[in-house]
Amino acid sequence: MEPDVPNLGHEHELRGEQIPEIVLELAEGAEPELIWHNELGGLTFRMGDRYVKWNPVGNGIDLGLEHKRLDWLSSRHPAPKVLASGGDAAGDWLVTEALPGMHAVGDTWRARRPEAIRTIATGLRAIHAVPVHDFPHGWTDEVWVGRTPESIGTRPPIDDPVLVHGDACAPNTLIADDGSWVGHVDLGDLAVGDRWADLAIASLSLDWNFGEGHQDEFFDAYGIEADQLRIDYYRALWHLES
């Protein structure tokens, strides 16, 4: 099934810039479909059963971090398989296989909000249950989850370290037509840390994607009481570092 994401067009001109040449080469004659862009110039294209992420040089995003995390995670948790990666003077790219399912946003899941929220919670419980004893040393320090800037105060104690998605916004959960959880995408910030690094951001993203007023519904679905201290800390850290 096709992901439920905005169709941003098939033109070879994107906001005055051409589709990167490497993306056209990787498409092998097919028309790349732009499905996502970020404020830093990063682009994601769909090409049949493959996805290509491309980031311009110097935008601060390191696709190498996501590549190695996907390789580690692929046998442990439903996540995209890396097919190719590389870089040139213009930017870096990462090619992955498509997972089935739809992103947990858009009109489809706004109309089925309770199912979507339960499924987002189910997916986070699943990734938080992945054993972390062999998570590579030093990887957490590479991403925002592992940083401790003095400007936002002392980090709350981590009582139960888990595998943290690192960008647990609603679009990064994939859902099947029947409402069941399929997997996760956008795992460049995968780390070991406090589950509230995910729960704080996942609950916040509900406001953006479903409207305000559903955070308690999410915490109930996950099976946890809201911890305002940790929510405030990890939201502040995310906004500062992401």
Phi, psi and omega in degrees: 000155184272141176300143180270082183229160180297137172272108185264010172109162183248006186294152175279359176245125181236107180051042178084358180243146180281153171303133180306140183303322181295327178294318177296322177296315181294334180289339176053048177094342176284164180266112179296136178254114178289124180242348181201143169217150178244173186290347181264007178093002177288141183233145173234130181241147171254135178223089183066241181261023178232156173236145176236123169262138178225134178230134179291152177301135174085009181270001175090356179260129182248102180292342176297327177296319180290321180304307184291328178290320177295320177300318180291321188278337193302329180268001186243341190197145180295112182206160182297143175270132179283130178257327181194160174202165179176188180196158176213194184293340182270323183177183179248155179219158180217124180251129180228157171288147175283141169269156173290166175102177182241151172295144187280047179217182177089179184300323182303310187270343169295324178286343180235044188306312181302321177296315182299315181295318177298321183289321175301316179296319179300316180297320179290323174299323181293313181290328178289345179268355179293129179301141185244008186297333181248018174295129189303133179298134176096341182295322182298325181292346181281344188233173188300327183302328185267000184269152184225067180295137181294337187295340181250011176092188184280135178294133174299148179303143176263104185280331186216084182299137180226172172283121184257130178299311177098341174212068191275027175297152187308319182298344183270004169259134177255138185232139175281167181303329182276005178090001180278155181283139182250314183172189181233153175230174179057070189248027181292343180253019178306135185203176170250130182182208181278133178303337180290344172298327174274313187296324180296319183279320178301315181293322177297321183293339176299324178300319183287326189259336182233357186091161184286155173108010185240009184292319178298325177299320179294313180297323177297318180294324178287330180091044183212152175271143181301132177249094189297326178300311181287325175302310182297318183295311186285333172292318177297317179295317181297314180294328181284321191253340186275000000 
